Amino acid sequence: MKFPTAPVALALSLVLAALPAGAEKADRNKPMNIEADTLRYDDLQQTSVFTGKVVVTKGSIVIRGAKMTVRQDPEGYQFGVVTAEPGKQAFFRQKRDGVDEYIEGEAETIEYDGRADKVKFIGRAEMRRLQGAVLADETSGAVITYDNSNDQFMVDGGAPSATPSNPGGRVRATLAPRGPASAPAAAAPAALGASAPARLRPATTLGQEKR
């Protein structure tokens, strides 16, 4: 598909389907614990800057990076920006609510918005869904925005030749099948009203998102 405008990033929307299991709902109300080599607090800006092997835990959330800047609004919501060492990626992990599944992501920069309950992966972004320790689905692009509140995320492939690791500016995704094609009985639970395993599925919406 060609657009009549200048080259732009193609955004692919993917959602977690079927099972009503979102990110751990209790995480946003848990305290944020941070370990690092150094801390600099700016009272005027109301920000804390942690540097050196930063490790963040908040309920089931785990974030790792080289530097993290954190601020908290008057209502107690926390906002953080994590950056990796040059040439490396920062890391994010969170358990999904009610199931033994995890969302993992890596990028050069990770932005955490406690109020909106969103995580944004910027630069060589990757996201994976694991069932226990087994990889189920994965996707990559220039920018991935994950909305914890409704388990939907947007993947932006970036402009062509934007990065050496993704010169075509394309979104890449590997989606697990819903069930073995050779097992007709797999459709029975749905007919009985049972919940099907959570899967990633491509949405029908294509959009253009500026970074």
C-alpha positions as CSV (number, residue, x, y, z in Angstrom):
1,M,0.0,0.0,0.0
2,K,1.4,3.4,-0.9
3,F,0.4,6.7,0.6
4,P,0.3,9.9,-1.4
5,T,2.2,11.8,1.2
6,A,5.9,11.8,2.1
7,P,7.3,8.5,3.6
8,V,5.8,8.0,7.1
9,A,6.0,5.3,9.7
10,L,3.4,2.6,9.4
11,A,1.7,1.8,12.7
12,L,0.3,-1.7,13.4
13,S,-2.2,-2.1,16.3
14,L,-2.1,-5.4,18.1
15,V,-4.3,-6.4,21.0
16,L,-4.4,-9.2,23.5
17,A,-7.5,-11.1,22.8
18,A,-10.2,-13.4,24.3
19,L,-9.1,-13.8,27.9
20,P,-10.1,-11.0,30.3
21,A,-6.6,-10.8,31.8
22,G,-4.9,-7.5,31.9
23,A,-1.7,-6.4,33.5
24,E,-1.5,-6.8,37.2
25,K,-4.1,-4.2,38.4
26,A,-2.5,-3.9,41.8
27,D,0.8,-2.9,40.4
28,R,-0.1,0.8,40.0
29,N,-0.9,1.1,43.7
30,K,2.3,-0.6,44.9
31,P,5.4,1.5,46.0
32,M,8.2,2.0,43.6
33,N,11.5,0.6,44.9
34,I,14.7,1.7,43.1
35,E,18.3,0.6,43.5
36,A,21.2,2.5,41.8
37,D,24.8,3.6,42.3
38,T,23.9,7.2,42.7
39,L,20.9,9.5,43.3
40,R,20.5,13.2,42.6
41,Y,17.3,14.9,43.9
42,D,16.1,18.2,42.4
43,D,13.7,19.8,44.8
44,L,12.8,22.6,42.4
45,Q,11.8,20.2,39.6
46,Q,10.6,17.5,42.0
47,T,12.6,14.9,40.2
48,S,14.9,12.1,41.3
49,V,17.7,11.0,39.0
50,F,19.1,7.5,39.6
51,T,22.3,6.4,37.7
52,G,24.4,3.2,37.5
53,K,22.8,-0.3,37.2
54,V,19.3,1.0,38.0
55,V,16.8,-1.7,39.1
56,V,13.2,-0.8,39.7
57,T,10.5,-3.0,41.2
58,K,6.8,-2.0,41.6
59,G,4.6,-5.0,42.4
60,S,5.2,-7.5,39.6
61,I,6.9,-4.8,37.5
62,V,10.7,-5.0,37.0
63,I,12.6,-2.3,35.1
64,R,16.4,-2.2,34.5
65,G,18.6,0.4,32.8
66,A,21.6,2.7,33.2
67,K,19.7,5.8,34.3
68,M,16.2,6.6,35.4
69,T,14.5,10.0,36.0
70,V,11.5,9.8,38.3
71,R,8.9,12.4,39.3
72,Q,5.6,12.1,41.2
73,D,2.6,14.3,40.8
74,P,0.5,15.7,43.7
75,E,-1.9,12.8,43.5
76,G,0.9,10.3,43.9
77,Y,1.2,8.9,40.4
78,Q,4.8,8.2,39.3
79,F,6.4,8.9,36.0
80,G,9.8,7.5,34.9
81,V,12.2,7.6,32.0
82,V,14.7,4.9,31.8
83,T,17.7,5.0,29.4
84,A,20.2,2.2,28.6
85,E,23.9,2.4,28.2
86,P,25.1,3.2,24.7
87,G,24.6,0.3,22.4
88,K,22.4,-1.6,24.9
89,Q,18.7,-1.8,25.8
90,A,16.7,-1.0,29.0
91,F,14.4,-3.8,30.2
92,F,10.7,-4.0,31.3
93,R,8.7,-6.9,32.6
94,Q,5.2,-7.2,34.1
95,K,2.9,-10.1,35.0
96,R,-0.6,-10.3,33.4
97,D,-3.4,-10.5,35.9
98,G,-4.9,-13.9,36.7
99,V,-2.7,-16.0,34.4
100,D,0.9,-17.3,34.4
101,E,1.8,-14.9,31.6
102,Y,4.3,-12.0,31.4
103,I,4.9,-9.0,29.1
104,E,8.5,-8.2,28.5
105,G,10.0,-5.3,26.5
106,E,13.4,-3.9,25.6
107,A,14.4,-0.5,24.1
108,E,17.0,2.2,24.2
109,T,14.6,4.3,26.2
110,I,11.5,3.2,28.3
111,E,8.9,5.7,29.5
112,Y,6.6,4.7,32.3
113,D,3.4,6.7,32.9
114,G,1.7,5.6,36.2
115,R,-1.3,7.9,35.7
116,A,-2.2,6.6,32.2
117,D,-0.9,3.1,33.1
118,K,1.2,3.0,29.9
119,V,4.7,2.0,28.9
120,K,6.5,3.3,25.9
121,F,9.5,1.6,24.3
122,I,11.6,3.9,22.1
123,G,14.5,2.9,19.9
124,R,15.1,-0.7,18.7
125,A,11.9,-1.6,20.6
126,E,11.0,-5.2,21.2
127,M,8.0,-6.8,23.1
128,R,7.3,-10.4,24.0
129,R,4.5,-12.3,25.7
130,L,5.6,-15.3,27.7
131,Q,3.4,-18.2,29.0
132,G,5.4,-19.1,32.0
133,A,8.9,-19.3,30.6
134,V,7.8,-20.1,27.0
135,L,7.8,-17.4,24.4
136,A,4.3,-17.1,22.8
137,D,4.3,-13.9,20.8
138,E,6.8,-11.2,19.9
139,T,7.0,-8.0,17.9
140,S,9.6,-5.3,17.1
141,G,9.7,-1.8,15.7
142,A,11.0,1.7,16.3
143,V,8.4,2.6,19.0
144,I,6.0,0.4,20.9
145,T,3.4,1.9,23.2
146,Y,1.7,-0.6,25.6
147,D,-1.5,0.4,27.4
148,N,-1.8,-1.7,30.5
149,S,-5.4,-0.6,31.2
150,N,-6.8,-2.5,28.1
151,D,-3.8,-4.7,27.0
152,Q,-3.5,-3.0,23.7
153,F,-0.3,-1.8,22.1
154,M,0.7,0.2,19.1
155,V,3.9,-0.6,17.1
156,D,5.5,2.0,14.9
157,G,8.0,0.7,12.4
158,G,9.7,4.0,11.9
159,A,10.8,5.7,8.8
160,P,12.8,3.7,6.2
161,S,16.5,3.6,7.0
162,A,15.8,5.1,10.4
163,T,18.1,2.7,12.2
164,P,20.8,0.2,11.1
165,S,18.9,-2.5,12.9
166,N,15.6,-1.8,11.0
167,P,16.6,-0.2,7.7
168,G,13.3,-0.9,6.0
169,G,11.3,0.8,8.7
170,R,9.0,-2.2,9.0
171,V,7.0,-3.7,11.9
172,R,7.9,-7.4,12.6
173,A,5.7,-9.7,14.6
174,T,5.5,-13.4,15.3
175,L,2.0,-14.4,16.6
176,A,1.3,-17.8,18.2
177,P,-1.5,-19.8,16.6
178,R,-4.8,-20.0,18.6
179,G,-4.6,-23.8,18.7
180,P,-3.5,-26.9,16.8
181,A,-5.2,-26.9,13.3
182,S,-5.3,-30.7,13.5
183,A,-7.4,-30.7,16.7
184,P,-11.1,-30.1,15.9
185,A,-11.9,-30.6,19.6
186,A,-10.1,-27.3,20.3
187,A,-13.3,-25.4,19.3
188,A,-15.3,-27.2,21.9
189,P,-14.4,-25.0,24.9
190,A,-15.6,-21.9,23.1
191,A,-18.9,-23.5,22.4
192,L,-19.2,-24.3,26.1
193,G,-18.4,-20.7,27.1
194,A,-14.9,-21.5,28.4
195,S,-12.2,-19.0,28.2
196,A,-9.7,-19.5,25.4
197,P,-6.0,-18.9,26.0
198,A,-4.9,-15.3,25.5
199,R,-3.3,-14.5,22.2
200,L,-2.0,-11.6,20.3
201,R,-4.0,-10.8,17.1
202,P,-3.6,-8.1,14.5
203,A,-6.3,-5.4,14.6
204,T,-7.9,-4.2,11.4
205,T,-6.8,-0.6,12.0
206,L,-3.7,0.8,10.2
207,G,-2.7,4.3,11.3
208,Q,0.1,6.8,11.2
209,E,1.7,7.9,14.4
210,K,4.3,10.6,14.8
211,R,7.0,10.1,17.4
